[in-house]
Amino acid sequence: MSTTRRADETSTTPEAASARGAALGLGVTLVIMAASTAVPLLTGWQVWTHSTIEGREFPPLHSRWSPNVGPGTIPAVVIALAALVGARRVAERLSWRPLLAVAFVVGLAWMLSLAYVDGSSGISRVLGNPYEYLITAREIDDIPAMIDGFTERIPYAHPQNWVVHIAGHPPGMFLYFVWLDRLGLGDDWTAGIIVTVAAATTPLALMVAMRALGAEAMVRRALPFLVLGPAALFAAVSADALIAVTASWGLALMAIAGTRASRGAMAAWAVAAGLTLGWTVMTSWGIGLIGILALTILWLTRSWWLFPVIAASALVVVLVFSFYGFHWWEAFPVLQERYWDGLAADRPAAYWMWGNLGALAYAAGPAVGAGLGRLATMRPSRFDEVAADTGTDRRAVAVTVALSLAMTAVVLAADLSRMSKAEVERIWLPFVPWLLLATALLPARWRTPLLGLGMVVALVVQHLFYTSW
């Protein structure tokens, strides 16, 4: 009896529970990744990752077989090897301000090295694509007229309908590139570099938010995954990375607002958060789903009185666009019609409802599944034990759990909406960093191997496949 009792007690330690949950989540994630690739290839199921079929597709990613080695190969491998040796130690021990700088520099180097596997075209080809923004942005000579006539040019039936990516976002996204062109920064390579530099600040936004919420130790544990994950493949030069940047900084500003000492400071930061999030809404039709995460931050900070301040500030941005003739609430139904008139109607929901999750795992790395598996098996009554195991406190664990759960709900809502069938490796870039916070809950011995696995995924995909982002 005593032997059995000791075995039961050992099996329920935080470390054992953590390992079981992580193993379950990792296993499910790897199965989804493998199935989302193998099922269409082995069965001939036409899932339409592309609008044209060339016989070399690599579902669930918007990519095709195209092995390549380039000038970025050696730097990318060196960064990956160095990360395996020192990333955890640096993230957990370096003082705060230097850590912010290191996270930015290393993240930027990782993105650029992966992009430069294809040479300079790895930076320039995406935004120079005729389906993207820059070519059309160079033709705009009247911004107010563009905004006023934006909605009428969304449908395919319009003789001058917007190209896919412009129609697929509200005009705020297009304005980024119109302004870059006006500033003389609108050539393909320069715009790509600017987008990549902006994308490298996304992990910093999460660092700032988590520190404000009293969970610095947890974001330090997750930081290597935020900076060195496969999402770098898609964040570099993908315009959707700009949505991730503005959304994450808007949420960080909310966290700061909710934890200031005085009401005046709280209100000021809340206005800044609202304006930033309002602008984000004008760059993406579906980003409003992060309202779930925003409400979670208000709940964590017990600052509900800031909600009307943030909402009103966000509404100001929406109404400014409305003043110039773009009414979001009128344009969205038109966008839905355009969406279903296009390739979305051919993409089978029976595949993409779970194929999307495979694409998400390729972008976030298998560690995201391990982290969420740990989250799913963690009981609130054991938060103190988990806190002791992770070297932090109960509140930090609760913050991490709440934000990870909130973003999981966002992803499920986006998936069930069927407005994100395929291409989610870029479309869901704003969701990836917040999901990866769950990796902070993983046992210490799991984190370096899973970081390495994610970097291997990035290197393999970049060197064997041509991704469109």
N, C-alpha and C positions, 0 to 999 in steps of 0.2 A: 504493500500500500504506500509506504513512504517513497519508494522508487518511482511509482506511478505519479504520485503527487509532485515530486520534484521535476519529473519530465513535463507534466502539464504546466507547472509554473514557468519552466524555461521556455516552453512554446509560446507563452503569452507575454514575453518580455517585449518592450518596444522595438528592439532590434529584430527579433524574430518576426513580429507582426509586420514590421516595415519591409523585411525581406520577402515575406509571402505576398504582400500586396504588390510590391514592385515587380516581383517575378510574374505574377498574374497579368499585370498591366503590360509588361514588356512582351510577354508571350502573345497576348491578344493583338497588340500593335504590330508585331512582326508578321502574324498571320494575315492581318488586314492588308499590310503592305504587299506581301507576297501574292495574296489572292487578287488584289486590285490590279496587279501587273499580269499575273499568269492567266487568269480566267479569260480575259478578252483575247490574249495571244494564242492560247491553246484551243479555244472554242471557236475562234473566228467571229466572236460577238462584236458587232460594229458599234462602238461607243462614242465615236466621233470626238476624239481628243483634238482633231484638226478639222477644218472645213474641207480639206482635200486629203485624200488617202494616198500615201506613198509606199506603204508596206513596211515602213521602218519605225513605226510609232512605239513609244514606250509609255503605255498607260500606267497610272492615271495622270501622269504629267503631260503638259502640253509640250512634248519633246519628240525627238526622233533620233535613231541610231546615227552617230557621227563621231567616231573615236578621234581624239585629237590630243596633242601635247604641245604646249607653247611656253612663252616666256614667263608665265605666271606659275608654271608647274612646280619648279623648285622652291620658290618662296612660299607657296601654299603648303607644301609638304614640310618645310622647315618650321613654319608657324604651328602646324598641327603637332609636330614632334615636341616643340618647345612647350606647347600648351599641356601636353601629357605630363611633362616633367614638372612644370611650375605653376600652372593656372590656378589650381586650388589653393596653393600656398599664398600666391600673390593676392588672390581675391579675398582671403580670410585675414591676412596679416597686414597688408599695406594700409597706411593711413588714408583717410577718406578723400581728400582733394587729389593727391597723387593717383589714387585708384580711379577717380573719374577720368583723369587724363589718360591713364593707361588703357582703360576700357574703350575709350574713344579711338585711340591710336591703333590698338590691336584689332578692334572691330573693323576699322577702315582698311587696315592692311590685309586682313582676311578677305574682305569683299573684293578689293582691288586685285589681289593675287589670283583669286578664283576667276574673276572676269578676264584677266589678262592671260589665262590659258588660251583664249581665242585671240590674243594680241589686242591692239587698240580697238579693234572692231567689237571686242567684248564689252567695251564701254559705249561705243557710238551706235552700234547697229540697232539696238532696241528702240530708242527714241527717234531714230531716223527712219523707222519703218513707216510706210504710208498709212498703216492702220492706227498709228499712234498720233501724237499731238503736234510735233514740231513743224512738219511740212505745212499743215493747215494754219498753225499759229503765225507763220511768216506771211500769210496772206491777209491777216486781220489788220485793217487800218482804222477801224472805228469800234472801240471796245463797247461803248453803250449800245450801239446798234447790234453788235454780236449778242450781248446779253438779252436785249429786247426780242430778238428773233431766234433765240436759242431753241425754244420748245418746238417751234414749227419745223425746224430742220432735223428733229429726232427721227420721225418715221422714215422707213425705207421708201415710201411712196413719194417723198419730196425729191424733186429733181436735183437738189443740192444737199442731200442729206449728209449729216455728219458721219465721218468714218467711225468705225466700231467703238474705239476707246473714247472718243469725244462724246458720242451719244450715250455711252455707258456710264457717264459720270455727270453730275451737275456742272455748271460752268466754272465754278471755283477751281476745279482741277485744270481746266483748259487755260484759265487765266495765269496760272503759274508759268506756263510756257510762252504765253503771249508776252508777259512781262519780261521773261528772260530774253526773248527776242528784242524787245524794246531797249533793253539794257546792253545789247550787243553780246549777250551770252547765249545766244540761241543756236549755235552750231551743235551738231550731234554730240561730239566728244565733250565739249565744255558742259553742256546741259547734263550729260550722263555723270560727269564728275561731281557736279553740284548736287544732283539727286543722291549719289552715293555718300557724299560727305554728310548730307542731312540725315540719311538713313543710319549712319554710324552714331547719331545722338540718341536713338531710340532706347538702347539699354540705360543710358544716363537718366532718361526720364523715369524709368522704373526704379532706378536707384534712389532718385530724389523722392519719389512717391513713397517708397517703402520706408525710407529713413524718417520721413515726416510722420508716418503711421506707427513708428516705434518698432519696425521690423528690419533694421539694418542688417543684423546678423543673418537673417534668412535670405535677403537679396544677395548678400555676399556669397552664400552657398550656391545660389542659382546663377550667379553672374557668368561663369564660364560658358554655360549653355546659352545665355542671352547673347553673348558676344561672338561665340565660335560655332554656332549651329549651322545646319544646312540652309536655313532661311537666308543666309548671306548670298546664296546663288540667285535668289529672286528679289532680294531687297536692293542689290546693286543695280542701279539704273532703271528699276521698275518704278513707274509713276505711283503705283499703289504703296510703295514705301513712304511716300510723302503723306499719305493718309495715316499710316502707322505712326509717323513722327508727330503730326499735329494732334492726333487722338491721344497718344501717350503723354505728350506734354500738357494737354488740356486736363487729363486725369491727374497728372502730377500737381498741377496748379490747384485742383480741387483738394487734394490731400493736404497741401500746404495751407489752403484757406481754412480747412476744418480743424487745424491744429495750432492756429495762431493764438497768441495770448489775449489780444484785444479784439473787440467786435469791429472796430474800424479797420484793422488790418485784415481780419477775416473777410469783411465785405469787399475790400480792395482786391484781394487775391481771388475772391469768388467772381468778381466782374471779369478779371483777366481769364479765369478758367472758362467762363461762359462765352466770352468772345472767341476764344480759341476753339472750343467745342462747336460753337455756331459755325465758324469757318469750316470746320471738319465736315459738318453736315452738308455744306455746299460743295464738297469735293467727292462725296460718295453717297449713292442712293441708299445703301444698306447700313452705313456706319451708325445710324441712330440706335441700332441694337446695343451699342456699348452703354446706352442709358442704364442697362442692368448693372453694369460695373460702376457707373457713376452713383447710382442709388446705394450700392454696397459701400462705397467710400463714405457717403453721408451717414450711413448706418454705423460704420466703424468709428467715425469721429463724433457721433451724436450731435451733428450740426444741421439738423433738418431745416432750421430757419434760413439756411443759405440756399435752399432749393429755389425759391422764387427769384433770388438775386441772380443765380446762375442761369435759370431758364429765361429770365427777361433779357439778360445780356446776350445769350445765344439767339434769342428772337430778333434782337437788333440787327444781327448780321443777315438773317433770313429776310427781314423787311427791307434792308438796303437793296438786296438783289431784287426784291419785289418792286421797289420804287423804280428800278431801271427796267422792269418789264418781265423779269423771270420769276414766276410763281411756282415754288417747289411743289405745292399740293396739286397744281394743275399739270405739271410736267411729269410727275411720277407715273400716273396711269398711261401717259403716252409712251414713256420708257418701257413699261411692262408690255405694251403692244409690240414695240420694236424688238424686245427681247424674245418674245414668243414667235415673232415672224422670222427670226433668224435661226441659228444653229441649235438653240436651246430646245426647239420643238423636236429635233431629231435625236438629241442626246437622251438615252433611256434612263428614266428615273430609277428603274429597277437596279441599275448598276451604280449610278452616280450618288444615290442616297448613302451608299457605303464606300463607293470609290472616292468620293470627296474626302472621307476620313483617311484613306490611304494616301492621297495627295498631301493632306495636312501633315501626316506622319513623316513623309519624305521631306517636307519643308521644315518641320520643327525638330526632326530627329526622333529615333525610337525612345529616347529618354522621356519624351513627353508622356508616352503611354505608361512607362514605369512610374513616373511621378503621379499621374492620375490614378493608377492602380493603387499606389500607396494611400492616396487621398480617399479613395473609395472604401478602403478597409480600416480607416482610422476612426476610432470612437472619441467623441468629445470628452468622455470621462478620463481618457488617457492623455489629454493634452499636456498635463504637467510632466508626465513621463517622457512624452515626445520632446518637450522643451528641454528636459535634462539631457536627452539623447543627442539633441542637435546643438546643445550649448547655448540656448537662448531662454526666453521666458514664454509663459503661456499665451500672453497677448500676441507676441510675434507669430506664434504658431497659428493662432486664431485668425490673424490678419491674412496670412498666407493661404489658409484653407478657404476663407471667405472669398478672396479675390479669385482664386483658382476655380472654385465652384461657380462663381458668377460668370467667368469667361467660358466655362464649359457650357453653361446655359445659353450664352450668346451663340456659341458655335452650333449647338443643337437647333436653336431657333433659325439660324441662317441656313442650315442644311435642310430643315423641314420646310422652309419657305419655297424651295426649289428654284430660287432666283440666283443660286450659285452652283449650277451644274457644270462642273469641270473648271479648270484654271484656278482653283482655290489656292494653289501654292503661291499665287500672288494676291488674289482677292482677299484672302484671309490673313495676309501679313499683319494687319493691325491686331489680330487676335493672338498670334503666336507667342509674343513675349510674355503676355499675362498668363497664358497656359503654362509656360515654362517655369513660372514661379513654383509650381508643384514639385519641381526637381529638388527644391530646398529640403523637402521632406524625406528624400532618399537617404539610406544608410551611407556613411562616409565611404565605405569600401566599394560602393556601386558607382559613385559619381565619376571617377576618372575613367573606368572602362566604358561607361555610357557616353561620356564626352568623346572618347576616342571613336566609338561606334558612329556617333553623329558626324564627326569629321570625315570618317571613311565614306559615309553615304554622300557627303558633299563632294569629296574628291572623285568618287566613282561616277556620280551623275555628271559632274562637270567635264570629266575627261572622256566619257563614253557617249554622251548624248548632247545634242544641240537643243538647249532650252530656249524658249522664245522670249524670255524675260531677262 
